[in-house]
Amino acid sequence: MSSTGIAPTIASLFPGGLPLWLRAYDGSVAGDESGPYGLEITSRRGLAYMMTAPGDLGLARAYVAGDLVLHGVHPGDPYEAIARLKGHTGFKIPNPAKLAGLVAALGVGNLVPPHPPAQEHLPAWRRRAEGMRALTSWGRHSQQRDADAIHHHYDVSNTFYEHVLGESMTYTCAVFPTPQASLEEAQENKYDLVCRKLDLKPGQRLLDLGCGWGGMVRHAARHYGVKALGVTLSREQATWAQNEIKRQGLDDLAEVRHLDYRDVAETDFDAVSSIGLTEHIGVANYPAYFAFIHDKLKPEGRMLNHCITRHDNRGSAHAGAFIDRYVFPDGELAGSGTIVRAVEDAGLEVQHHENFREHYAKTLAGWCRNLAENWDACVAETNEGTARVWGLYMAGSRIGFERNEIQLHHVLATKTVDGVSGYPLRHEF
């Protein structure tokens, strides 16, 4: 096999070499093509993406645009290939002599950045610069900017989400009662666990922040007789949820509004659930967020916060370039200790804290399986680039949970007044 050409030159940039074979449009190959998994650069544009944004972002751009093919996996579930690539995508910086040779081998034209794929959101620095014009006490998380970020991620297509998420239409970590449980059973179990942790009873009032398609609202109303209000910044989610509430005949108990949670006027709720919203509000806004929840609760009321966290409290809260530009614009993650501290500093008493990391890995595996099985319908509903983003993002996230790079935590707290929490001596859920 020749040591010259695009593929060997690119492969030489990766520390320790690429863990799967690489083929390029000039016919060159690096690695053993008899292996089950490989990469193929199919065009000059794909090479330019990789060279002008070395690492995960360049590879993602080329893949989303269709200029980089993953062999041996389905685009809806590229887990096996991504698992081998993860941790091996950082280019080495060549010395000046090698850099000159690299430019000669690959061509100066491939150092000109192509226009990013249509699915890519503005980079964080551009959003920060533009957000300076409308700064609020919430920093870059103004209501309009948060609405734009939510629209980018959640208003893809309700039909698309039905294919990927399944009947539950639940886009948060499931809780598997057994390893063999189905995704639907696990999502139902998750909602019921949250209801039990909140100790919901008939006639009580629940506020569900960032309610998605209303799964928690409907479960609490149907099974616990609670009057439940959910709010979401996604108009598509709100419309779907409102229709489903009517279809199930839950209008007397359940309500979903297209509304920023900061605009909820009601108070004195018996319970507040926040399932998958904290990731979007920004770490700097945790104090204001949990103070808001504190003020919405009646004395002895309970709060359950369910969110993705980092595995420690030391690293940067900012997401990587791919997640920031293609999946969760402005999303931030902190360690669970940071969440607990913010909850306590807001005047709430933490009663229970639990990690569901492995459950989220299983949840993502289920979503990838659904995407692969419904690939043609998902592509028809959106486009192939968007479907590729979702397969890449979910498979990569699954690996992150499996390797304990990220976690999923429940933090249960009470509004304790004058030492009275209303909480039993031991947990009863």
Summary of the structure (lengths in Angstrom):
residues: 429
radius of gyration: 23.4
end to end distance: 62.3
largest distance: 76.8
contacts: 1454
relative contact order: 0.12
helix: 46%
strand: 18%
